[in-house]
Amino acid sequence: MKTVMLIGAPTDVGASTRGASMGPEAMRVADIAGALLRNGLDVVDGGNLSGPANPWHQPIDGMRHLDEVVAWNRGVFDACYGCLQDGRFPLLLGGDHCLAIGSISAAARHCRDTGKKLLVLWLDAHADANTGSTSPTGNIHGMPVACLCGDGPAPLISLSGTVPAVKPEHIRQVGIRSVDAEEKRRLRDLNLAVFDMRYIDENGMRHTMQNALAGIDDNTHLHVSFDVDFLDCSIAPGVGTTVMGGPTYRETQLCMEMIADTGRLGSLDVLELNPACDVRNQTARLMVDFLESLFGKSTLIRQ
């Protein structure tokens, strides 16, 4: 594994609830760096990016804080792309999920540079495929998938240098269980591969992940965008947008281990952790546990 670079992005400009700006420090308090070091990884903490404060304004033309979101995503893009160029592994600690526009645009640019095939695994309770005209709130953390697929403000959809940054067939969503009415139509139009909670209930996590990871080969760069509300809120209360009925602890551990088994993980987001909604930092500590498995920790030595 390459050197893991921790990149903090302490902002909640794209979110509906304040507090995700404290997420990077909560992960550090939960000893993310120490946990990865103990598992044999080389870890460097690059500190936090800086950007504009959250003005907490009302939406303009269907979007809240567009200028601030653009500024933060440009910073995230530059940091993650530079990290990939240097041969390091960017681990983005957020911060709300609008930041995935910058991190995934960086991965897309890196894949074009190196001739690799990008696959984005989107772990989330929400599809995040709204636009300014379909979102009921105007919060841009509900729009990154649409932006990455080329539907959004020009400064966001063009970060990678091409539009779209990612083709819809290269995004696979797992754990989805909250989709707005107009967003459902958008998902159908995009023809995204969505493995929602009904699919997981009917087929199990093992079968779900086999399909979600299908087609990965030695030339694949796998980017995982992990929204903490992917988890069932009974075990992970530290998010601003809880949705009942998410994956259990064991289902999530299997998900992490199957991703690790591919050996193709190339970049990672951990977003929407909100310590203001948490209980004694238990969600951050749980995420550190899951990330250890994602980076290869296993009960037994397996083939």
C-alpha positions in Angstrom: 0.0 0.0 0.0 1.2 3.5 -0.8 1.7 6.1 1.9 -1.7 7.2 3.2 -2.1 11.0 3.3 -4.8 12.3 5.7 -6.4 15.4 4.2 -8.9 17.2 6.5 -11.6 19.3 4.9 -13.4 20.9 7.9 -16.6 22.4 6.3 -20.3 21.9 6.3 -21.1 24.5 3.6 -23.0 21.9 1.5 -25.0 20.4 4.4 -28.4 20.9 6.0 -27.1 20.6 9.5 -24.1 22.3 11.1 -21.3 20.1 12.6 -19.6 18.1 9.8 -16.9 20.7 9.9 -15.7 19.0 13.1 -15.5 15.6 11.5 -11.7 15.6 10.7 -10.8 16.3 14.3 -13.2 13.6 15.6 -11.4 11.0 13.4 -8.0 12.2 14.7 -9.3 11.9 18.3 -10.4 8.4 17.4 -6.8 7.8 16.4 -7.2 7.0 12.7 -3.5 7.6 12.0 -2.4 5.3 14.9 -4.8 2.6 13.9 -3.5 2.5 10.3 0.1 2.6 11.5 -0.5 -0.4 13.8 -1.7 -2.3 10.7 1.5 -1.7 8.9 0.6 1.3 6.8 2.8 4.4 6.3 0.6 7.4 7.3 1.2 11.1 7.0 -1.3 13.6 8.4 -1.3 16.5 6.0 -3.5 18.7 8.3 -6.6 20.6 7.3 -7.4 22.5 4.1 -8.7 26.0 4.6 -11.6 27.6 2.9 -14.5 30.0 3.3 -16.7 29.9 6.4 -20.3 28.7 6.2 -22.5 31.8 5.7 -25.7 29.9 6.4 -27.6 31.7 3.6 -30.8 30.7 1.8 -30.6 29.1 -1.6 -30.1 31.2 -4.7 -31.4 29.6 -8.0 -31.9 26.4 -6.1 -28.5 26.1 -4.5 -27.1 27.1 -1.1 -23.5 28.5 -0.8 -22.4 27.8 -4.3 -19.4 30.0 -4.2 -18.2 28.5 -0.9 -18.8 25.0 -2.2 -16.7 25.7 -5.4 -13.9 27.1 -3.3 -13.7 24.1 -1.0 -13.9 21.7 -3.9 -11.1 23.4 -5.7 -9.0 23.0 -2.6 -9.9 19.4 -2.3 -9.2 18.7 -6.0 -5.8 20.3 -5.8 -4.8 18.4 -2.6 -6.1 15.0 -3.8 -4.7 15.3 -7.3 -1.3 16.4 -6.0 -1.3 13.5 -3.6 -2.1 11.0 -6.4 0.6 12.6 -8.6 3.1 12.0 -5.9 2.2 8.3 -5.7 0.4 8.6 -2.4 -3.1 7.5 -1.3 -5.5 10.4 -0.4 -7.8 9.8 2.5 -10.2 12.8 2.6 -11.7 13.4 6.0 -14.8 15.6 5.9 -16.7 17.6 6.0 -20.0 17.1 4.1 -20.5 15.0 0.9 -20.3 17.9 -1.5 -16.5 17.5 -1.2 -16.7 14.3 -3.2 -17.0 16.4 -6.3 -13.4 17.6 -5.8 -11.9 14.3 -4.6 -13.5 12.1 -7.4 -12.7 14.7 -10.0 -9.1 14.4 -8.9 -9.3 10.6 -9.2 -10.8 11.0 -12.7 -8.0 13.3 -13.8 -5.4 10.9 -12.4 -6.9 8.0 -14.2 -6.8 9.9 -17.5 -3.2 10.7 -16.8 -2.2 7.1 -16.1 -4.6 5.3 -18.5 -6.4 3.6 -15.6 -10.1 2.7 -15.4 -12.0 4.5 -12.7 -14.7 2.8 -10.6 -16.5 4.8 -7.9 -18.2 3.0 -5.1 -20.7 5.3 -3.4 -21.7 4.1 0.1 -24.6 6.2 1.3 -28.1 6.3 2.5 -28.8 9.0 -0.1 -28.4 8.9 -3.9 -27.1 12.5 -4.0 -28.3 12.9 -7.6 -30.4 16.0 -7.2 -29.9 19.3 -9.1 -30.8 22.8 -8.3 -34.1 22.3 -10.0 -35.0 19.1 -8.2 -33.6 19.5 -4.7 -36.2 20.3 -2.0 -33.5 22.0 0.2 -30.9 23.5 -2.2 -28.1 21.8 -0.1 -25.3 20.8 -2.5 -24.3 17.7 -0.4 -27.3 16.2 -2.1 -26.0 17.0 -5.6 -22.4 15.6 -6.1 -23.4 12.5 -8.2 -25.3 14.8 -10.6 -22.4 17.2 -10.8 -19.9 14.4 -11.4 -22.1 13.1 -14.2 -22.1 16.5 -15.8 -25.3 18.1 -14.5 -24.6 21.1 -12.4 -22.9 24.5 -12.2 -20.0 24.9 -14.7 -17.3 25.4 -12.0 -18.2 22.1 -10.3 -18.8 19.9 -13.3 -15.5 20.9 -15.0 -13.1 20.5 -12.1 -11.5 17.3 -13.6 -10.9 19.1 -17.0 -13.6 17.1 -18.8 -17.3 17.0 -18.6 -18.6 14.7 -17.3 -15.9 13.8 -14.8 -17.3 10.3 -14.5 -19.6 8.4 -16.7 -22.7 7.1 -14.9 -21.8 3.5 -15.7 -18.6 3.9 -13.6 -20.5 4.8 -10.4 -22.1 2.1 -8.2 -24.2 3.0 -5.2 -24.7 0.7 -2.2 -27.0 1.2 0.8 -29.4 3.7 -0.7 -32.7 4.1 1.1 -33.7 7.8 0.9 -34.3 9.3 -2.6 -36.4 12.4 -3.3 -39.3 12.2 -5.7 -37.7 14.0 -8.7 -34.4 12.4 -7.9 -35.8 9.0 -8.6 -36.5 10.0 -12.2 -33.0 11.4 -12.5 -31.5 8.1 -11.3 -33.6 6.3 -13.9 -32.4 8.7 -16.6 -28.8 8.3 -15.6 -29.2 4.5 -15.5 -26.9 4.3 -12.4 -26.2 0.9 -10.8 -28.0 1.3 -7.5 -28.0 -1.5 -4.9 -30.5 -0.1 -2.5 -31.4 -1.6 0.9 -34.2 -3.7 -0.6 -31.6 -5.3 -2.9 -29.3 -6.0 0.1 -32.3 -7.4 2.1 -33.2 -9.7 -0.7 -29.8 -10.8 -1.8 -27.4 -10.3 1.1 -24.3 -8.1 1.4 -22.0 -10.7 -0.1 -24.0 -11.0 -3.4 -24.5 -7.2 -3.4 -20.8 -6.5 -3.2 -19.9 -9.1 -5.7 -22.1 -7.3 -8.2 -21.0 -3.8 -7.1 -17.3 -4.8 -7.5 -17.8 -6.8 -10.7 -15.3 -6.0 -13.5 -12.5 -4.8 -11.4 -9.1 -5.7 -12.8 -5.4 -4.8 -12.4 -5.9 -1.6 -14.3 -8.8 -0.3 -12.1 -8.5 2.6 -9.7 -11.2 2.1 -7.1 -12.4 5.2 -5.3 -14.7 4.7 -2.3 -16.8 7.6 -1.2 -18.1 6.6 2.3 -20.9 8.8 3.7 -21.2 7.8 7.4 -25.0 7.8 7.1 -24.6 4.6 5.0 -24.5 2.9 8.4 -27.6 2.1 10.4 -28.1 5.1 12.8 -28.6 2.7 15.7 -24.8 2.1 15.6 -23.7 5.4 14.1 -25.7 8.3 15.4 -23.0 10.9 14.5 -24.5 12.2 11.3 -26.7 15.1 10.4 -29.1 13.1 8.2 -29.9 9.8 9.9 -32.0 7.3 8.0 -33.2 4.1 9.7 -32.6 0.7 8.2 -29.0 0.8 7.1 -26.4 -1.9 7.0 -25.5 -3.6 10.3 -22.1 -3.8 11.8 -21.4 -7.2 10.4 -22.8 -6.3 6.9 -20.5 -3.3 6.8 -17.5 -5.3 7.9 -18.1 -7.7 5.1 -18.4 -4.8 2.7 -15.1 -3.4 3.9 -13.3 -6.7 3.7 -14.6 -7.5 0.2 -13.4 -4.1 -1.0 -10.0 -4.8 0.6 -9.8 -8.1 -1.2 -9.8 -6.4 -4.6 -6.4 -4.9 -3.9 -7.5 -2.0 -6.1 -8.5 0.7 -3.6 -6.8 3.9 -4.8 -8.5 6.8 -2.9 -11.1 7.3 -0.2 -13.5 9.8 1.2 -14.9 9.6 4.8 -17.6 12.3 4.9 -20.6 13.6 6.8 -19.3 12.5 10.2 -21.0 15.0 12.6 -19.6 15.0 16.2 -22.3 17.4 17.3 -24.8 14.6 16.7 -22.6 11.8 18.2 -22.4 10.2 21.6 -18.9 10.2 23.1 -17.3 10.0 19.6 -18.6 6.5 19.2 -19.3 7.0 15.4 -15.8 8.2 14.8 -14.3 5.2 16.7 -16.6 2.9 14.7 -15.4 4.4 11.5 -11.8 3.8 12.5 -12.7 0.1 13.1 -14.2 -0.1 9.6 -11.3 1.6 7.9 -8.9 -0.8 9.5 -10.8 -3.6 7.7 -11.0 -1.6 4.5 -7.2 -1.3 4.5 -6.8 -5.1 5.0 -7.2 -6.0 8.7 -8.7 -9.5 8.9 -9.5 -12.0 11.6 -7.5 -14.7 9.7 -4.9 -14.8 7.0 -7.0 -15.4 3.9 -6.1 -16.2 0.3 
